[in-house]
Amino acid sequence: MTEIVFQNGVHQITVNGASYAKILPCEGATDTFEPIEAGAWRWHRHTDTPTDHMRMEMTLLGAPTFTMVPAVSYNGNGWGDTPEYVGDRAEDGTPWSWASHRATIPACTYSENEHISIALMAEANDNCACSLYQVDEGERHVLIFPEEEKPKTLHRHFWEGPFEGMMEPSCDFVGIIFTAVSDGGRFRYPDLLDFAWRYYGHPLKAPMKAKDLYKYSIAYCYYLFEREKDGFAGFVRGADWHAGTTSYRKTDHVYEIGWGGHSASLSNAFIYDYRKTKDKEKLGMALEALDTWTKRCVLPAGHIKVRFDFNPKDYDPDPSVMPDRWDYGENRFENLYNIYLHGTAHNFALDENGDRLFRIDACNNGTAAYCYFEAFDMLKKEGIDKPEYEKLAFGICDFALKTQDVSGCYAKTWDDDGNVVQKEGTIGCFLILPILKAYERTGRAEYLQSAVRAFDFYYEELEREGFTTAGALDTYSIDKESSSPLLRSALALFDITKDKKYISRAEKAAWYISTWMMHYTIKYPEDNVIAKMGYDTFGATSVSTPHQALDQYALRDVLSFLKLYEITGNIQWRERALAFWCNATQCVSDGTLVINGRIRPTGSQDEAVFHTRWRRQSGAPFMPSQWLPAWPCAYRMENLRRHEDWSIFDEGLTNIEGKIVH
């Protein structure tokens, strides 16, 4: 039994009488602890006189085995090569402090050892910050009033100076303490996440009926379709704001098979629509796009090119020349502006066709193989035989088997000849799903054996480190995106093998994904663009430890969480799935939507919302991205075609079981 007791002049957190953490007193203040439920308390501090600064501090005694600030720091980060908060303090020795809203649970700090897990949190929207760092006695958890971020503040691939807020003097300060006794395992944050869900969460209405989302998403697919002079056809990566024309314009002739562009998935959306409506125009566009990739992207080794860029302008810009924002879309301008600021240009190689060479990654190849299997099957049901689609998918799977490392790893990226360029990262999991599809189609044991070996390799990282890595292709870091294929793979392996160990592993991946999930609603000033949008942060997921913005990527996990609920009966998986859906379908344009004075194309949606003090070099924090990519539309459509009972999407999140009333 966990208790807070007063002994030896301080409040201590004890388990069966043994002390494992202590709460630091404050001179001139009285601390009281109101039980919320077993192991959780509302910590109220009352000072004798008003003050405009306060630190509420708690120490886990002894060295921790794992620490976390959800979506900000996992055991001190340090995996990868992208600027992020590394360790517990900056180079000058100052402990990091983070604004409450940077974490996915308000101002949450978490640590555990072999005896106990503890967390310190704030009430949602309190003017505060948090800090977590080592001291001689153990791991120090701190709530800081007012809000601050010190000694410097992370933005998108760059740092700025500290932030220090202000507050009216007060005598009353509140924190939330959570504790859980060890069960002998590591990474015991599911207990914390369960509590936070029930404490901070709330019902969510579906922002739009599924039939309308479908209609508007189909419209955006039309908008993104394009043909090039040489006959290449596909769906461009998205729409960008161009100051020179004061309008959104399709990305300048850039196509990607998966990840950000999802040309294959959007093609399948049109095939699915043809099956519903018999609209031959959509079928023709889908086949034109899929045929284009089969003719242009397959490499001799079996893997495929993943991106085509038909606008060679500024491949090698002069880093001494300041780009003119009136000549480019906002995203392209930012890239050029970064080159100018850093004084170094990117040198991009071109292939024999003049196409820009990109590293060939597991995310795009795995997505392509899965979508081409799906396209083949849907077309077959309509009496259309496209054996080249199945051949492309099998080619990618066979390439993965031929190049699989003895460890089970498939690798992250390869060159055109199939040589490994970058090995590390959970991103290789994207290849497991199509390989399991190959096994189901052929019964060949080597496919299943390869998938099992790969899953064991990638899952071991989560089991060993408590995080997954390198799914976001524009960063090389701890992130959320890489855990999605791990979850899907675990569920697929359970379907095939019926081995229940894959359910526990799927749940472990789902709990990790949930650390990236916003458990509360941030309130913004009425004149803020996010507030004017009506955007609710609850249910969104942060991107990665360097990219601390909220996006729609959890659309990939809606059906996985629903399946976990069906298998386990744990209602919270269903609740979280519906929160993912409701959050990620906010602010989809019906063709009349105006945000920040800009009218949006029908079916378009921001890639991300910069919900905290994090921004682009050329932009501002606390803003939507205003980059309208293809991928949220693709993921919406994947959910709608793979779960044809749309009533669950219209239902929304009506209730949180065990909701803590406060």
Salt bridges, closest charged atoms under 4 A:
ASP31 OD1 - ARG45 NE 2.76
GLU34 OE1 - ARG42 NH1 3.10
GLU37 OE2 - ARG198 NH2 2.68
ASP52 OD1 - HIS53 ND1 2.95
GLU57 OE2 - ARG55 NH2 3.62
GLU57 OE2 - ARG140 NH1 3.53
ASP88 OD1 - ARG89 NE 2.97
GLU91 OE1 - LYS152 NZ 3.37
GLU112 OE2 - ARG188 NH1 3.97
GLU114 OE2 - HIS115 NE2 3.53
GLU123 OE2 - ARG42 NE 3.32
GLU137 OE2 - LYS22 NZ 2.70
GLU147 OE2 - HIS101 NE2 3.19
GLU147 OE2 - ARG613 NH2 2.74
GLU148 OE1 - LYS150 NZ 3.68
GLU149 OE2 - ARG102 NE 2.69
GLU149 OE1 - ARG613 NH1 3.04
GLU160 OE1 - HIS155 NE2 3.39
GLU160 OE2 - ARG615 NH2 2.20
GLU164 OE2 - HIS53 NE2 3.74
GLU164 OE1 - LYS150 NZ 3.38
ASP172 OD1 - HIS44 NE2 2.81
ASP172 OD1 - HIS46 ND1 2.85
ASP194 OD2 - ARG198 NH2 3.10
ASP212 OD1 - LYS211 NZ 3.49
ASP212 OD1 - LYS215 NZ 3.78
GLU226 OE1 - LYS250 NZ 2.95
GLU228 OE2 - HIS253 ND1 2.77
ASP230 OD2 - ARG296 NH1 2.95
ASP252 OD1 - ARG249 NH2 3.41
GLU256 OE1 - ARG237 NE 3.24
ASP273 OD2 - LYS282 NZ 2.83
ASP279 OD2 - LYS282 NZ 2.79
GLU288 OE2 - ARG227 NE 2.73
ASP291 OD1 - LYS386 NZ 3.09
ASP309 OD2 - ARG356 NH1 3.79
GLU330 OE2 - ARG598 NH2 2.82
GLU334 OE2 - ARG156 NH1 3.36
GLU334 OE1 - ARG616 NE 3.53
ASP351 OD2 - LYS305 NZ 2.49
ASP355 OD2 - ARG296 NH2 3.17
GLU374 OE2 - ARG641 NE 3.09
GLU374 OE2 - ARG642 NE 3.23
ASP377 OD1 - ARG441 NH2 2.67
GLU382 OE2 - ARG275 NE 3.10
GLU382 OE1 - LYS278 NZ 2.51
ASP385 OD1 - LYS380 NZ 3.31
GLU388 OE2 - LYS386 NZ 3.02
GLU390 OE2 - ARG441 NE 3.12
ASP405 OD2 - LYS423 NZ 3.45
GLU440 OE1 - LYS437 NZ 3.76
GLU446 OE2 - ARG444 NE 2.85
ASP456 OD1 - ARG505 NH1 3.43
GLU460 OE1 - ARG464 NH1 2.04
GLU463 OE2 - LYS508 NZ 3.38
GLU465 OE2 - ARG464 NE 2.92
ASP474 OD2 - ARG156 NH2 3.83
ASP474 OD2 - HIS547 ND1 3.95
ASP495 OD2 - LYS563 NZ 2.23
ASP536 OD2 - HIS202 NE2 3.40
ASP551 OD1 - LYS480 NZ 2.60
ASP606 OD2 - ARG600 NH2 2.89
GLU638 OE1 - ARG642 NH1 3.57
GLU651 OE1 - ARG574 NH2 3.01
